[in-house]
Structures are given as structure tokens and as C-alpha cells.
């Protein structure tokens, strides 16, 4: 579980930058988006950990399969929230102009 937390923290900064500049090509204020992203990352870390623990301890699913299932679900949840709320794109993914 510690590796899960460390991986999330390290990847968050890189992910924010790539998503802001290249995936959603957002020109909204940096600090506003960063604040929303930090809230989402914190929530996602908690959600990720709870789902992983539930799959492992509650359903007896091995850590590798549990991690794969968890990451896929959390990935789509995060993408949706970033698209609709944080970076505010309403019509599809927008790439760098």
C-alpha cells in the first residue's frame, strides 16, 4: 500500500502538467486548476486505496489483478472529472493548437 501512495504522489505533478498543456490544452488560471487537481488527486488516492483494499481483503483478489482493476476504474473517473470540472472541456479532448 505504501508503494501505491508514493506512486500517486510522484505521478501527480507530471500528470497535471501534461493534462493541462497537452491533453486538454487549457488556458484557465493555473492556481485554480491546480487547486482542483490537488483535491481530485487526494480523493483519487483515497478511492484507489479503498478499492484496492476492498478487492484484496474483501474479495480475495490478488494484488496484481486488484491493482489493474482499480487503476482502470480510477483512470476513467479521473479523466471524466478533469474533462468536465478541472480543465473545463465540454466537447471532446482538445490537443495542443
TIGUTOR-478323 format. One record per residue: x, y, z of N, C-alpha, C in turn; residue in one letter. Coordinates in Angstrom, 1 decimal, always signed. Example, Ala and Ser with C-alpha at 12.3 -4.5 7.8 and 13.67 -1.06 7.14 Angstrom:
BEGIN
{n_X = +13.2&n_Y = -5.7&n_Z = +7.8&ca_X = +12.3&ca_Y = -4.5&ca_Z = +7.8&c_X = +13.2&c_Y = -3.3&c_Z = +7.8&code = A}
{n_X = +12.8&n_Y = -2.2&n_Z = +7.1&ca_X = +13.7&ca_Y = -1.1&ca_Z = +7.1&c_X = +12.9&c_Y = +0.0&c_Z = +7.9&code = S}
//
This chain:
BEGIN
{n_X = +0.8&n_Y = -1.2&n_Z = +0.0&ca_X = +0.0&ca_Y = +0.0&ca_Z = +0.0&c_X = +0.9&c_Y = +1.3&c_Z = +0.0&code = X}
{n_X = +2.0&n_Y = +1.2&n_Z = +0.6&ca_X = +2.9&ca_Y = +2.3&ca_Z = +0.6&c_X = +3.4&c_Y = +2.7&c_Z = -0.8&code = X}
{n_X = +3.7&n_Y = +1.7&n_Z = -1.6&ca_X = +4.1&ca_Y = +1.9&ca_Z = -3.0&c_X = +3.0&c_Y = +2.6&c_Z = -3.7&code = X}
{n_X = +1.7&n_Y = +2.3&n_Z = -3.4&ca_X = +0.6&ca_Y = +2.9&ca_Z = -4.1&c_X = +0.6&c_Y = +4.4&c_Z = -3.8&code = X}
{n_X = +0.8&n_Y = +4.8&n_Z = -2.6&ca_X = +0.8&ca_Y = +6.2&ca_Z = -2.2&c_X = +1.9&c_Y = +6.9&c_Z = -2.8&code = X}
{n_X = +3.1&n_Y = +6.4&n_Z = -2.8&ca_X = +4.3&ca_Y = +7.0&ca_Z = -3.3&c_X = +4.2&c_Y = +7.2&c_Z = -4.8&code = X}
{n_X = +3.7&n_Y = +6.2&n_Z = -5.5&ca_X = +3.5&ca_Y = +6.3&ca_Z = -7.0&c_X = +2.5&c_Y = +7.4&c_Z = -7.3&code = X}
{n_X = +1.4&n_Y = +7.5&n_Z = -6.6&ca_X = +0.4&ca_Y = +8.6&ca_Z = -6.8&c_X = +1.0&c_Y = +10.0&c_Z = -6.6&code = X}
{n_X = +1.7&n_Y = +10.2&n_Z = -5.6&ca_X = +2.3&ca_Y = +11.5&ca_Z = -5.3&c_X = +3.3&c_Y = +11.9&c_Z = -6.4&code = X}
{n_X = +4.2&n_Y = +11.0&n_Z = -6.8&ca_X = +5.2&ca_Y = +11.3&ca_Z = -7.8&c_X = +4.5&c_Y = +11.6&c_Z = -9.2&code = X}
{n_X = +3.5&n_Y = +10.8&n_Z = -9.5&ca_X = +2.9&ca_Y = +11.0&ca_Z = -10.8&c_X = +2.0&c_Y = +12.2&c_Z = -10.9&code = X}
{n_X = +1.5&n_Y = +12.7&n_Z = -9.8&ca_X = +0.5&ca_Y = +13.7&ca_Z = -9.8&c_X = +1.0&c_Y = +15.0&c_Z = -10.5&code = X}
{n_X = +2.2&n_Y = +15.4&n_Z = -10.2&ca_X = +2.8&ca_Y = +16.7&ca_Z = -10.8&c_X = +2.9&c_Y = +16.6&c_Z = -12.3&code = X}
{n_X = +3.5&n_Y = +15.5&n_Z = -12.7&ca_X = +3.7&ca_Y = +15.2&ca_Z = -14.1&c_X = +2.4&c_Y = +15.1&c_Z = -14.8&code = X}
{n_X = +1.4&n_Y = +14.4&n_Z = -14.3&ca_X = +0.1&ca_Y = +14.2&ca_Z = -14.8&c_X = -0.6&c_Y = +15.6&c_Z = -15.0&code = X}
{n_X = -0.5&n_Y = +16.4&n_Z = -14.0&ca_X = -1.2&ca_Y = +17.7&ca_Z = -14.0&c_X = -0.6&c_Y = +18.6&c_Z = -15.2&code = X}
{n_X = +0.7&n_Y = +18.6&n_Z = -15.3&ca_X = +1.3&ca_Y = +19.4&ca_Z = -16.4&c_X = +0.9&c_Y = +18.9&c_Z = -17.8&code = X}
{n_X = +1.0&n_Y = +17.6&n_Z = -18.0&ca_X = +0.7&ca_Y = +17.0&ca_Z = -19.3&c_X = -0.8&c_Y = +17.2&c_Z = -19.6&code = X}
{n_X = -1.6&n_Y = +17.0&n_Z = -18.7&ca_X = -3.1&ca_Y = +17.2&ca_Z = -18.9&c_X = -3.4&c_Y = +18.6&c_Z = -19.2&code = X}
{n_X = -2.9&n_Y = +19.5&n_Z = -18.5&ca_X = -3.2&ca_Y = +21.0&ca_Z = -18.7&c_X = -2.7&c_Y = +21.4&c_Z = -20.0&code = X}
{n_X = -1.5&n_Y = +21.1&n_Z = -20.4&ca_X = -0.8&ca_Y = +21.6&ca_Z = -21.6&c_X = -1.2&c_Y = +20.8&c_Z = -22.9&code = X}
{n_X = -1.2&n_Y = +19.5&n_Z = -22.8&ca_X = -1.2&ca_Y = +18.7&ca_Z = -24.0&c_X = -2.5&c_Y = +18.0&c_Z = -24.2&code = X}
{n_X = -3.2&n_Y = +17.5&n_Z = -23.2&ca_X = -4.4&ca_Y = +16.7&ca_Z = -23.3&c_X = -5.6&c_Y = +17.6&c_Z = -23.5&code = X}
{n_X = -5.8&n_Y = +18.6&n_Z = -22.5&ca_X = -6.9&ca_Y = +19.4&ca_Z = -22.6&c_X = -6.6&c_Y = +20.9&c_Z = -23.1&code = X}
{n_X = -5.3&n_Y = +21.2&n_Z = -23.3&ca_X = -4.9&ca_Y = +22.5&ca_Z = -23.8&c_X = -5.6&c_Y = +23.6&c_Z = -23.1&code = X}
{n_X = -5.6&n_Y = +23.6&n_Z = -21.8&ca_X = -6.4&ca_Y = +24.6&ca_Z = -21.0&c_X = -5.6&c_Y = +25.9&c_Z = -20.9&code = X}
{n_X = -6.3&n_Y = +27.0&n_Z = -21.0&ca_X = -5.7&ca_Y = +28.3&ca_Z = -20.7&c_X = -6.4&c_Y = +29.0&c_Z = -19.5&code = X}
{n_X = -7.1&n_Y = +28.2&n_Z = -18.7&ca_X = -7.7&ca_Y = +28.7&ca_Z = -17.5&c_X = -6.5&c_Y = +29.0&c_Z = -16.5&code = X}
{n_X = -6.8&n_Y = +29.8&n_Z = -15.4&ca_X = -5.8&ca_Y = +30.1&ca_Z = -14.4&c_X = -5.2&c_Y = +28.9&c_Z = -13.8&code = X}
{n_X = -3.8&n_Y = +28.9&n_Z = -13.7&ca_X = -3.0&ca_Y = +27.8&ca_Z = -13.2&c_X = -3.4&c_Y = +27.4&c_Z = -11.8&code = X}
{n_X = -3.5&n_Y = +28.4&n_Z = -10.9&ca_X = -3.8&ca_Y = +28.1&ca_Z = -9.5&c_X = -5.2&c_Y = +27.5&c_Z = -9.3&code = X}
{n_X = -6.1&n_Y = +28.0&n_Z = -10.0&ca_X = -7.5&ca_Y = +27.4&ca_Z = -9.9&c_X = -7.5&c_Y = +26.0&c_Z = -10.3&code = X}
{n_X = -6.9&n_Y = +25.7&n_Z = -11.4&ca_X = -6.8&ca_Y = +24.3&ca_Z = -11.9&c_X = -6.0&c_Y = +23.4&c_Z = -10.9&code = X}
{n_X = -4.9&n_Y = +24.0&n_Z = -10.5&ca_X = -4.0&ca_Y = +23.2&ca_Z = -9.6&c_X = -4.8&c_Y = +22.8&c_Z = -8.3&code = X}
{n_X = -5.5&n_Y = +23.8&n_Z = -7.7&ca_X = -6.3&ca_Y = +23.5&ca_Z = -6.5&c_X = -7.3&c_Y = +22.4&c_Z = -6.7&code = X}
{n_X = -8.0&n_Y = +22.5&n_Z = -7.9&ca_X = -9.0&ca_Y = +21.4&ca_Z = -8.2&c_X = -8.3&c_Y = +20.1&c_Z = -8.4&code = X}
{n_X = -7.1&n_Y = +20.1&n_Z = -9.0&ca_X = -6.4&ca_Y = +18.9&ca_Z = -9.3&c_X = -5.9&c_Y = +18.2&c_Z = -8.0&code = X}
{n_X = -5.4&n_Y = +19.1&n_Z = -7.1&ca_X = -4.9&ca_Y = +18.5&ca_Z = -5.8&c_X = -6.1&c_Y = +17.9&c_Z = -5.1&code = X}
{n_X = -7.3&n_Y = +18.5&n_Z = -5.1&ca_X = -8.4&ca_Y = +17.9&ca_Z = -4.4&c_X = -8.8&c_Y = +16.6&c_Z = -5.1&code = X}
{n_X = -8.8&n_Y = +16.5&n_Z = -6.4&ca_X = -9.1&ca_Y = +15.3&ca_Z = -7.1&c_X = -8.0&c_Y = +14.2&c_Z = -6.9&code = X}
{n_X = -6.8&n_Y = +14.6&n_Z = -6.9&ca_X = -5.7&ca_Y = +13.7&ca_Z = -6.6&c_X = -5.8&c_Y = +13.1&c_Z = -5.2&code = X}
{n_X = -6.1&n_Y = +13.9&n_Z = -4.2&ca_X = -6.3&ca_Y = +13.4&ca_Z = -2.9&c_X = -7.5&c_Y = +12.5&c_Z = -2.8&code = X}
{n_X = -8.6&n_Y = +12.8&n_Z = -3.4&ca_X = -9.8&ca_Y = +12.0&ca_Z = -3.4&c_X = -9.5&c_Y = +10.7&c_Z = -4.1&code = X}
{n_X = -8.8&n_Y = +10.8&n_Z = -5.2&ca_X = -8.5&ca_Y = +9.6&ca_Z = -6.0&c_X = -7.5&c_Y = +8.6&c_Z = -5.3&code = X}
{n_X = -6.6&n_Y = +9.2&n_Z = -4.6&ca_X = -5.7&ca_Y = +8.4&ca_Z = -3.8&c_X = -6.5&c_Y = +7.6&c_Z = -2.8&code = X}
{n_X = -7.4&n_Y = +8.3&n_Z = -2.1&ca_X = -8.2&ca_Y = +7.6&ca_Z = -1.1&c_X = -9.1&c_Y = +6.5&c_Z = -1.7&code = X}
{n_X = -9.7&n_Y = +6.9&n_Z = -2.8&ca_X = -10.6&ca_Y = +6.0&ca_Z = -3.5&c_X = -9.8&c_Y = +4.8&c_Z = -4.0&code = X}
{n_X = -8.6&n_Y = +5.0&n_Z = -4.6&ca_X = -7.8&ca_Y = +4.0&ca_Z = -5.1&c_X = -7.4&c_Y = +3.0&c_Z = -4.0&code = X}
{n_X = -7.0&n_Y = +3.5&n_Z = -2.9&ca_X = -6.5&ca_Y = +2.7&ca_Z = -1.8&c_X = -7.7&c_Y = +1.9&c_Z = -1.2&code = X}
{n_X = -8.9&n_Y = +2.5&n_Z = -1.1&ca_X = -10.0&ca_Y = +1.8&ca_Z = -0.5&c_X = -10.5&c_Y = +0.7&c_Z = -1.5&code = X}
{n_X = -10.5&n_Y = +1.0&n_Z = -2.8&ca_X = -10.9&ca_Y = -0.1&ca_Z = -3.7&c_X = -9.9&c_Y = -1.2&c_Z = -3.7&code = X}
{n_X = -8.7&n_Y = -0.9&n_Z = -3.7&ca_X = -7.6&ca_Y = -1.9&ca_Z = -3.7&c_X = -7.7&c_Y = -2.8&c_Z = -2.5&code = X}
{n_X = -7.9&n_Y = -2.2&n_Z = -1.3&ca_X = -8.0&ca_Y = -2.9&ca_Z = -0.1&c_X = -9.3&c_Y = -3.8&c_Z = -0.1&code = X}
{n_X = -10.4&n_Y = -3.2&n_Z = -0.6&ca_X = -11.6&ca_Y = -4.0&ca_Z = -0.7&c_X = -11.5&c_Y = -5.2&c_Z = -1.6&code = X}
{n_X = -10.9&n_Y = -5.0&n_Z = -2.7&ca_X = -10.7&ca_Y = -6.1&ca_Z = -3.6&c_X = -9.7&c_Y = -7.2&c_Z = -3.0&code = X}
{n_X = -8.7&n_Y = -6.7&n_Z = -2.4&ca_X = -7.7&ca_Y = -7.7&ca_Z = -1.8&c_X = -8.3&c_Y = -8.4&c_Z = -0.6&code = X}
{n_X = -8.7&n_Y = -7.6&n_Z = +0.4&ca_X = -9.2&ca_Y = -8.2&ca_Z = +1.7&c_X = -10.6&c_Y = -8.7&c_Z = +1.6&code = X}
{n_X = -11.5&n_Y = -8.0&n_Z = +0.9&ca_X = -12.9&ca_Y = -8.3&ca_Z = +0.9&c_X = -13.2&c_Y = -9.4&c_Z = -0.1&code = X}
{n_X = -12.6&n_Y = -9.4&n_Z = -1.2&ca_X = -12.9&ca_Y = -10.4&ca_Z = -2.2&c_X = -11.8&c_Y = -11.4&c_Z = -2.5&code = X}
{n_X = -10.6&n_Y = -11.3&n_Z = -1.8&ca_X = -9.5&ca_Y = -12.2&ca_Z = -2.0&c_X = -8.8&c_Y = -12.1&c_Z = -3.3&code = X}
{n_X = -9.0&n_Y = -11.0&n_Z = -4.0&ca_X = -8.3&ca_Y = -10.8&ca_Z = -5.3&c_X = -6.9&c_Y = -10.5&c_Z = -5.1&code = X}
{n_X = -6.0&n_Y = -11.1&n_Z = -5.8&ca_X = -4.5&ca_Y = -10.9&ca_Z = -5.7&c_X = -4.2&c_Y = -9.4&c_Z = -5.9&code = X}
{n_X = -3.0&n_Y = -9.0&n_Z = -5.4&ca_X = -2.7&ca_Y = -7.6&ca_Z = -5.5&c_X = -2.4&c_Y = -7.1&c_Z = -7.0&code = X}
{n_X = -1.9&n_Y = -7.9&n_Z = -7.8&ca_X = -1.7&ca_Y = -7.5&ca_Z = -9.2&c_X = -3.0&c_Y = -7.3&c_Z = -10.0&code = X}
{n_X = -3.9&n_Y = -8.3&n_Z = -9.9&ca_X = -5.2&ca_Y = -8.2&ca_Z = -10.6&c_X = -6.0&c_Y = -7.1&c_Z = -10.0&code = X}
{n_X = -5.9&n_Y = -7.0&n_Z = -8.6&ca_X = -6.7&ca_Y = -5.9&ca_Z = -7.9&c_X = -6.2&c_Y = -4.5&c_Z = -8.3&code = X}
{n_X = -4.9&n_Y = -4.4&n_Z = -8.5&ca_X = -4.3&ca_Y = -3.1&ca_Z = -8.9&c_X = -4.7&c_Y = -2.7&c_Z = -10.3&code = X}
{n_X = -4.7&n_Y = -3.7&n_Z = -11.2&ca_X = -5.1&ca_Y = -3.5&ca_Z = -12.6&c_X = -6.6&c_Y = -3.0&c_Z = -12.7&code = X}
{n_X = -7.4&n_Y = -3.7&n_Z = -12.0&ca_X = -8.9&ca_Y = -3.4&ca_Z = -12.0&c_X = -9.1&c_Y = -2.0&c_Z = -11.4&code = X}
{n_X = -8.4&n_Y = -1.7&n_Z = -10.3&ca_X = -8.5&ca_Y = -0.4&ca_Z = -9.6&c_X = -8.0&c_Y = +0.7&c_Z = -10.5&code = X}
{n_X = -6.9&n_Y = +0.6&n_Z = -11.1&ca_X = -6.3&ca_Y = +1.6&ca_Z = -11.9&c_X = -7.2&c_Y = +1.9&c_Z = -13.1&code = X}
{n_X = -7.8&n_Y = +0.9&n_Z = -13.7&ca_X = -8.6&ca_Y = +1.2&ca_Z = -14.9&c_X = -9.8&c_Y = +2.0&c_Z = -14.4&code = X}
{n_X = -10.5&n_Y = +1.6&n_Z = -13.4&ca_X = -11.6&ca_Y = +2.4&ca_Z = -12.9&c_X = -11.3&c_Y = +3.8&c_Z = -12.5&code = X}
{n_X = -10.3&n_Y = +3.9&n_Z = -11.7&ca_X = -9.9&ca_Y = +5.3&ca_Z = -11.3&c_X = -9.4&c_Y = +6.2&c_Z = -12.4&code = X}
{n_X = -8.8&n_Y = +5.6&n_Z = -13.4&ca_X = -8.3&ca_Y = +6.3&ca_Z = -14.6&c_X = -9.6&c_Y = +7.0&c_Z = -15.3&code = X}
{n_X = -10.6&n_Y = +6.2&n_Z = -15.6&ca_X = -11.8&ca_Y = +6.8&ca_Z = -16.2&c_X = -12.5&c_Y = +7.8&c_Z = -15.4&code = X}
{n_X = -12.6&n_Y = +7.5&n_Z = -14.1&ca_X = -13.2&ca_Y = +8.5&ca_Z = -13.2&c_X = -12.4&c_Y = +9.8&c_Z = -13.2&code = X}
{n_X = -11.1&n_Y = +9.8&n_Z = -13.1&ca_X = -10.2&ca_Y = +11.0&ca_Z = -13.1&c_X = -10.3&c_Y = +11.7&c_Z = -14.5&code = X}
{n_X = -10.3&n_Y = +11.0&n_Z = -15.6&ca_X = -10.4&ca_Y = +11.6&ca_Z = -16.9&c_X = -11.7&c_Y = +12.4&c_Z = -17.0&code = X}
{n_X = -12.8&n_Y = +11.8&n_Z = -16.6&ca_X = -14.1&ca_Y = +12.5&ca_Z = -16.6&c_X = -14.1&c_Y = +13.7&c_Z = -15.8&code = X}
{n_X = -13.7&n_Y = +13.7&n_Z = -14.6&ca_X = -13.7&ca_Y = +14.9&ca_Z = -13.7&c_X = -12.7&c_Y = +15.9&c_Z = -14.2&code = X}
{n_X = -11.6&n_Y = +15.6&n_Z = -14.7&ca_X = -10.7&ca_Y = +16.6&ca_Z = -15.3&c_X = -11.3&c_Y = +17.2&c_Z = -16.5&code = X}
{n_X = -11.9&n_Y = +16.5&n_Z = -17.4&ca_X = -12.5&ca_Y = +17.0&ca_Z = -18.6&c_X = -13.7&c_Y = +17.9&c_Z = -18.3&code = X}
{n_X = -14.6&n_Y = +17.5&n_Z = -17.4&ca_X = -15.8&ca_Y = +18.3&ca_Z = -17.1&c_X = -15.6&c_Y = +19.4&c_Z = -16.1&code = X}
{n_X = -14.7&n_Y = +19.2&n_Z = -15.1&ca_X = -14.7&ca_Y = +20.1&ca_Z = -14.0&c_X = -13.4&c_Y = +20.9&c_Z = -13.9&code = X}
{n_X = -12.3&n_Y = +20.2&n_Z = -13.9&ca_X = -11.0&ca_Y = +20.9&ca_Z = -13.6&c_X = -10.5&c_Y = +21.7&c_Z = -14.8&code = X}
{n_X = -10.4&n_Y = +21.1&n_Z = -16.0&ca_X = -10.0&ca_Y = +21.8&ca_Z = -17.2&c_X = -11.1&c_Y = +22.3&c_Z = -18.0&code = X}
{n_X = -12.3&n_Y = +22.0&n_Z = -17.7&ca_X = -13.5&ca_Y = +22.6&ca_Z = -18.3&c_X = -13.7&c_Y = +22.3&c_Z = -19.8&code = X}
{n_X = -13.3&n_Y = +21.2&n_Z = -20.3&ca_X = -13.6&ca_Y = +20.9&ca_Z = -21.7&c_X = -14.9&c_Y = +20.3&c_Z = -21.8&code = X}
{n_X = -15.8&n_Y = +20.8&n_Z = -22.7&ca_X = -17.1&ca_Y = +20.3&ca_Z = -22.8&c_X = -17.3&c_Y = +19.4&c_Z = -24.1&code = X}
{n_X = -16.5&n_Y = +19.6&n_Z = -25.1&ca_X = -16.7&ca_Y = +18.9&ca_Z = -26.3&c_X = -15.4&c_Y = +18.1&c_Z = -26.7&code = X}
{n_X = -15.3&n_Y = +16.9&n_Z = -26.2&ca_X = -14.2&ca_Y = +16.1&ca_Z = -26.6&c_X = -12.8&c_Y = +16.5&c_Z = -26.1&code = X}
{n_X = -11.8&n_Y = +15.7&n_Z = -26.3&ca_X = -10.5&ca_Y = +16.0&ca_Z = -25.9&c_X = -9.9&c_Y = +17.0&c_Z = -26.9&code = X}
{n_X = -9.2&n_Y = +18.0&n_Z = -26.4&ca_X = -8.6&ca_Y = +19.0&ca_Z = -27.2&c_X = -7.1&c_Y = +18.9&c_Z = -27.1&code = X}
{n_X = -6.4&n_Y = +18.8&n_Z = -28.2&ca_X = -5.0&ca_Y = +18.7&ca_Z = -28.2&c_X = -4.4&c_Y = +20.1&c_Z = -28.5&code = X}
{n_X = -3.1&n_Y = +20.2&n_Z = -28.2&ca_X = -2.4&ca_Y = +21.5&ca_Z = -28.4&c_X = -2.6&c_Y = +22.0&c_Z = -29.8&code = X}
{n_X = -2.8&n_Y = +23.3&n_Z = -29.8&ca_X = -3.2&ca_Y = +24.0&ca_Z = -31.0&c_X = -2.0&c_Y = +24.2&c_Z = -31.9&code = X}
//
